């Protein structure tokens, strides 16, 4: 997959979540991370596989890292 073409929709697909615009908006609205000290990969709503994917992607500065950062900002 080309980095330039990745979208938030692609990230939701990668995480195994519903990825239509309404589902993404609903996920963000229903899962706000109120405690700013919680890292996105440690949020309680992820499965262990999702959390691991987020953690590894951020640690390795993978092609997903920018979108994960964007999602983190949306969840705050």
DSSP file (Angstrom, degrees, kcal/mol; ACC not computed):
  #  RESIDUE AA STRUCTURE BP1 BP2  ACC     N-H-->O    O-->H-N    N-H-->O    O-->H-N    TCO  KAPPA ALPHA  PHI   PSI    X-CA   Y-CA   Z-CA
    1    1 A X              0   0    0      0, 0.0     2,-0.4     0, 0.0     5,-0.1   0.000 360.0 360.0 360.0 138.3    0.0    0.0    0.0
    2    2 A X    >   -     0   0    0      1,-0.1     3,-1.2     3,-0.0     4,-0.5  -0.647 360.0-140.9 -83.3 131.8    1.3    3.4   -0.9
    3    3 A X  G >  S+     0   0    0     -2,-0.4     3,-1.4     1,-0.3    -1,-0.1   0.878  99.5  59.6 -57.1 -41.8    1.8    5.8    2.1
    4    4 A X  G 3  S+     0   0    0      1,-0.3    -1,-0.3    -3,-0.0    -2,-0.0   0.743 106.2  48.8 -61.8 -22.8    0.6    8.8    0.2
    5    5 A X  G <  S+     0   0    0     -3,-1.2    -1,-0.3     2,-0.1    -2,-0.2   0.476  81.5 116.3 -99.3  -2.4   -2.8    7.1   -0.4
    6    6 A X    <   -     0   0    0     -3,-1.4     2,-0.3    -4,-0.5    -3,-0.0  -0.431  41.3-178.1 -71.5 140.4   -3.6    6.0    3.2
    7    7 A X     >  -     0   0    0     -2,-0.1     4,-1.9     1,-0.1     5,-0.1  -0.799  45.1-100.0-129.2 171.4   -6.6    7.5    4.8
    8    8 A X  H  > S+     0   0    0     -2,-0.3     4,-2.2     1,-0.2     5,-0.2   0.858 124.5  58.5 -60.1 -35.0   -8.3    7.3    8.1
    9    9 A X  H  > S+     0   0    0      1,-0.2     4,-2.2     2,-0.2    -1,-0.2   0.916 103.8  51.1 -59.4 -43.7  -10.8    4.9    6.4
   10   10 A X  H  > S+     0   0    0      1,-0.2     4,-2.7     2,-0.2    -2,-0.2   0.887 107.8  52.8 -61.3 -39.4   -7.8    2.7    5.6
   11   11 A X  H  X S+     0   0    0     -4,-1.9     4,-2.1     2,-0.2    -1,-0.2   0.915 108.2  50.1 -63.7 -42.5   -6.7    2.7    9.2
   12   12 A X  H  <>S+     0   0    0     -4,-2.2     5,-3.0     2,-0.2     4,-0.4   0.896 111.0  49.4 -63.6 -39.2  -10.2    1.7   10.4
   13   13 A X  H ><5S+     0   0    0     -4,-2.2     3,-1.6     3,-0.2    -2,-0.2   0.942 109.9  51.4 -61.6 -46.7  -10.2   -1.2    7.9
   14   14 A X  H 3<5S+     0   0    0     -4,-2.7    -2,-0.2     1,-0.3    -1,-0.2   0.850 109.8  49.9 -58.8 -35.6   -6.7   -2.2    9.1
   15   15 A X  T 3<5S-     0   0    0     -4,-2.1    -1,-0.3    -5,-0.2    -2,-0.2   0.492 117.3-114.8 -82.3  -3.6   -8.0   -2.2   12.7
   16   16 A X  T < 5S+     0   0    0     -3,-1.6     2,-0.3    -4,-0.4    -3,-0.2   0.772  71.6 134.2  76.7  25.9  -11.0   -4.3   11.7
   17   17 A X      < -     0   0    0     -5,-3.0    -1,-0.3    -6,-0.2     2,-0.1  -0.702  69.7 -86.0-106.2 158.1  -13.5   -1.6   12.5
   18   18 A X        -     0   0    0     -2,-0.3     9,-0.1     1,-0.1    -1,-0.1  -0.423  43.9-167.0 -58.8 135.5  -16.4   -0.3   10.5
   19   19 A X        +     0   0    0     -2,-0.1    -1,-0.1     4,-0.1    -6,-0.1   0.291  41.7 115.9-120.6   9.8  -15.0    2.2    8.1
   20   20 A X  S  > S-     0   0    0      1,-0.1     4,-2.4    -8,-0.1     3,-0.4  -0.478  79.1-106.1 -75.1 156.4  -17.8    4.2    6.6
   21   21 A X  H  > S+     0   0    0      1,-0.2     4,-2.4     2,-0.2     5,-0.2   0.853 119.2  50.4 -53.7 -41.3  -17.9    7.9    7.5
   22   22 A X  H  > S+     0   0    0      1,-0.2     4,-2.3     2,-0.2    -1,-0.2   0.899 111.7  48.3 -65.2 -40.3  -20.8    7.6    9.9
   23   23 A X  H  > S+     0   0    0     -3,-0.4     4,-2.7     2,-0.2    -2,-0.2   0.886 111.5  49.9 -67.3 -39.2  -19.2    4.6   11.8
   24   24 A X  H  X S+     0   0    0     -4,-2.4     4,-2.4     2,-0.2    -2,-0.2   0.939 112.2  47.5 -64.1 -46.3  -15.9    6.5   12.1
   25   25 A X  H  X S+     0   0    0     -4,-2.4     4,-2.5    -5,-0.2    -2,-0.2   0.911 113.2  48.7 -60.5 -43.1  -17.6    9.6   13.5
   26   26 A X  H  X S+     0   0    0     -4,-2.3     4,-2.3     2,-0.2    -2,-0.2   0.914 110.0  51.5 -63.8 -44.0  -19.6    7.4   15.9
   27   27 A X  H  X S+     0   0    0     -4,-2.7     4,-1.0     1,-0.2    -2,-0.2   0.931 112.2  46.3 -58.6 -46.3  -16.4    5.6   17.0
   28   28 A X  H >< S+     0   0    0     -4,-2.4     3,-0.6     1,-0.2    -2,-0.2   0.923 114.2  47.1 -63.9 -44.9  -14.6    8.8   17.7
   29   29 A X  H 3< S+     0   0    0     -4,-2.5     3,-0.5     1,-0.2    -1,-0.2   0.826 115.8  45.3 -66.7 -31.4  -17.6   10.4   19.5
   30   30 A X  H 3< S+     0   0    0     -4,-2.3    -1,-0.2     1,-0.2    -2,-0.2   0.543 115.0  46.1 -89.9  -7.9  -18.1    7.2   21.7
   31   31 A X    <<  +     0   0    0     -4,-1.0    -1,-0.2    -3,-0.6    -2,-0.1  -0.085  69.3 160.8-129.6  36.1  -14.5    6.6   22.6
   32   32 A X        -     0   0    0     -3,-0.5     2,-0.9     1,-0.1    44,-0.2  -0.355  38.1-134.4 -59.8 134.1  -13.1   10.0   23.6
   33   33 A X        +     0   0    0     42,-3.3    -1,-0.1    39,-0.2    -2,-0.1  -0.818  26.5 178.9 -92.4 103.6   -9.9    9.6   25.7
   34   34 A X        +     0   0    0     -2,-0.9     2,-0.9     1,-0.1    -1,-0.2   0.815  62.9  73.6 -79.3 -30.7  -10.5   12.0   28.5
   35   35 A X    >   -     0   0    0      1,-0.2     3,-1.9     2,-0.0    -1,-0.1  -0.762  69.1-159.1 -87.8 109.2   -7.2   11.4   30.4
   36   36 A X  T 3  S+     0   0    0     -2,-0.9    -1,-0.2     1,-0.3    -2,-0.0   0.669  86.3  66.7 -64.0 -17.0   -4.5   13.1   28.3
   37   37 A X  T 3  S+     0   0    0      2,-0.1     2,-0.5    -3,-0.0    -1,-0.3   0.620  78.9  97.3 -80.8 -11.3   -1.8   10.9   29.9
   38   38 A X  S <  S-     0   0    0     -3,-1.9     2,-0.1     2,-0.0     5,-0.1  -0.666  73.9-134.4 -81.0 124.1   -3.3    7.7   28.2
   39   39 A X    >   -     0   0    0     -2,-0.5     3,-1.7     1,-0.1     4,-0.4  -0.475  21.3-116.1 -72.6 149.1   -1.4    6.8   25.0
   40   40 A X  G >  S+     0   0    0      1,-0.3     3,-1.3     2,-0.2    -1,-0.1   0.876 115.8  55.3 -55.5 -39.3   -3.7    5.9   22.1
   41   41 A X  G 3  S+     0   0    0      1,-0.3    -1,-0.3    13,-0.1    14,-0.2   0.670 107.3  51.3 -71.0 -14.2   -2.4    2.3   22.1
   42   42 A X  G <  S+     0   0    0     -3,-1.7    -1,-0.3    13,-0.0    -2,-0.2   0.353  77.4 128.0-101.7   3.9   -3.3    1.9   25.8
   43   43 A X    X   -     0   0    0     -3,-1.3     3,-1.3    -4,-0.4     8,-0.1  -0.338  65.6-125.8 -62.0 143.0   -6.9    3.1   25.5
   44   44 A X  T 3  S+     0   0    0      1,-0.2    -1,-0.1     0, 0.0    -3,-0.0   0.615  99.3  68.8 -70.7 -12.4   -9.2    0.5   27.0
   45   45 A X  T 3  S+     0   0    0    -14,-0.1    -1,-0.2     2,-0.0     2,-0.2   0.554  80.5  92.9 -87.0  -6.0  -11.5    0.1   24.0
   46   46 A X  S <  S-     0   0    0     -3,-1.3     2,-0.1     1,-0.1    -5,-0.0  -0.551  74.7-123.9 -84.4 150.5   -8.9   -1.7   21.8
   47   47 A X     >  -     0   0    0     -2,-0.2     4,-2.6     1,-0.1     5,-0.2  -0.408  36.4-103.1 -74.7 167.7   -8.5   -5.4   21.5
   48   48 A X  H  > S+     0   0    0      1,-0.2     4,-2.3     2,-0.2     5,-0.2   0.881 123.9  51.4 -63.3 -36.1   -5.0   -6.7   22.3
   49   49 A X  H  > S+     0   0    0      2,-0.2     4,-2.4     1,-0.2    -1,-0.2   0.911 111.2  46.7 -66.6 -42.5   -4.3   -7.1   18.6
   50   50 A X  H  > S+     0   0    0      2,-0.2     4,-2.5     1,-0.2    -2,-0.2   0.931 113.0  49.5 -64.3 -45.2   -5.4   -3.6   17.8
   51   51 A X  H  X S+     0   0    0     -4,-2.6     4,-2.6     1,-0.2    -2,-0.2   0.910 111.4  49.0 -60.0 -43.7   -3.4   -2.2   20.7
   52   52 A X  H  X S+     0   0    0     -4,-2.3     4,-2.8    -5,-0.2     5,-0.3   0.913 109.7  51.6 -63.9 -43.3   -0.3   -4.1   19.5
   53   53 A X  H  X S+     0   0    0     -4,-2.4     4,-2.5     1,-0.2    -2,-0.2   0.931 112.5  46.0 -58.5 -46.4   -0.7   -2.9   15.9
   54   54 A X  H  X S+     0   0    0     -4,-2.5     4,-2.2     2,-0.2     5,-0.2   0.932 114.0  48.5 -62.8 -46.0   -0.9    0.7   17.1
   55   55 A X  H  X S+     0   0    0     -4,-2.6     4,-2.6     1,-0.2    -2,-0.2   0.939 114.8  43.5 -60.9 -50.3    2.1    0.3   19.5
   56   56 A X  H  X S+     0   0    0     -4,-2.8     4,-2.5     1,-0.2     6,-0.2   0.910 112.4  53.2 -65.0 -42.6    4.3   -1.4   16.9
   57   57 A X  H  <>S+     0   0    0     -4,-2.5     5,-2.7    -5,-0.3     8,-0.3   0.900 113.2  43.5 -60.4 -41.0    3.3    1.0   14.1
   58   58 A X  H ><5S+     0   0    0     -4,-2.2     3,-0.9     3,-0.2    -2,-0.2   0.912 113.4  50.6 -71.3 -42.2    4.2    4.0   16.3
   59   59 A X  H 3<5S+     0   0    0     -4,-2.6    -2,-0.2     1,-0.2    -1,-0.2   0.879 117.1  40.1 -62.4 -38.1    7.5    2.5   17.6
   60   60 A X  T 3<5S-     0   0    0     -4,-2.5    -1,-0.2    -5,-0.2    -2,-0.2   0.404 105.7-126.6 -91.7   2.4    8.6    1.7   14.1
   61   61 A X  T < 5 -     0   0    0     -3,-0.9    -3,-0.2    -4,-0.3    -4,-0.1   0.915  47.5-177.2  48.7  46.4    7.3    5.0   12.6
   62   62 A X    > < -     0   0    0     -5,-2.7     3,-2.0    -6,-0.2     4,-0.4  -0.047  45.0 -88.7 -68.6 173.1    5.5    2.8   10.1
   63   63 A X  T 3  S+     0   0    0      1,-0.3     4,-0.3     2,-0.1     3,-0.2   0.708 128.4  55.8 -58.8 -19.4    3.4    4.1    7.3
   64   64 A X  T 3> S+     0   0    0      1,-0.2     4,-2.4     2,-0.1     3,-0.4   0.623  80.9  91.2 -85.5 -14.7    0.4    4.1    9.6
   65   65 A X  H <> S+     0   0    0     -3,-2.0     4,-2.5    -8,-0.3     5,-0.2   0.853  84.3  50.2 -56.7 -43.1    2.0    6.3   12.3
   66   66 A X  H  > S+     0   0    0     -4,-0.4     4,-2.0    -3,-0.2    -1,-0.3   0.907 113.1  46.4 -63.7 -41.1    0.8    9.7   10.9
   67   67 A X  H  > S+     0   0    0     -3,-0.4     4,-2.6    -4,-0.3    -1,-0.2   0.862 110.4  53.2 -69.2 -35.1   -2.8    8.4   10.7
   68   68 A X  H  X S+     0   0    0     -4,-2.4     4,-2.6     2,-0.2    -2,-0.2   0.916 109.3  49.2 -64.5 -42.4   -2.6    6.9   14.2
   69   69 A X  H  X S+     0   0    0     -4,-2.5     4,-2.2    -5,-0.2    -2,-0.2   0.900 110.9  50.7 -61.4 -40.4   -1.4   10.4   15.5
   70   70 A X  H  X S+     0   0    0     -4,-2.0     4,-2.0     2,-0.2    -2,-0.2   0.917 111.0  47.8 -63.5 -44.1   -4.3   11.9   13.6
   71   71 A X  H  X S+     0   0    0     -4,-2.6     4,-1.8     2,-0.2    -2,-0.2   0.901 108.7  55.0 -63.2 -41.4   -6.8    9.5   15.2
   72   72 A X  H  < S+     0   0    0     -4,-2.6     4,-0.3     1,-0.2    -1,-0.2   0.920 107.9  48.9 -58.2 -44.2   -5.3   10.2   18.6
   73   73 A X  H >< S+     0   0    0     -4,-2.2     3,-1.2     1,-0.2    -1,-0.2   0.893 109.7  51.9 -62.9 -39.4   -5.9   13.9   18.1
   74   74 A X  H 3< S+     0   0    0     -4,-2.0    -1,-0.2     1,-0.3    -2,-0.2   0.803 106.7  54.6 -66.9 -28.6   -9.5   13.2   17.1
   75   75 A X  T 3<        0   0    0     -4,-1.8   -42,-3.3     1,-0.2    -1,-0.3   0.457 360.0 360.0 -84.7  -0.7  -10.0   11.1   20.2
   76   76 A X    <         0   0    0     -3,-1.2    -1,-0.2    -4,-0.3    -2,-0.2   0.417 360.0 360.0-101.0 360.0   -8.9   13.9   22.6
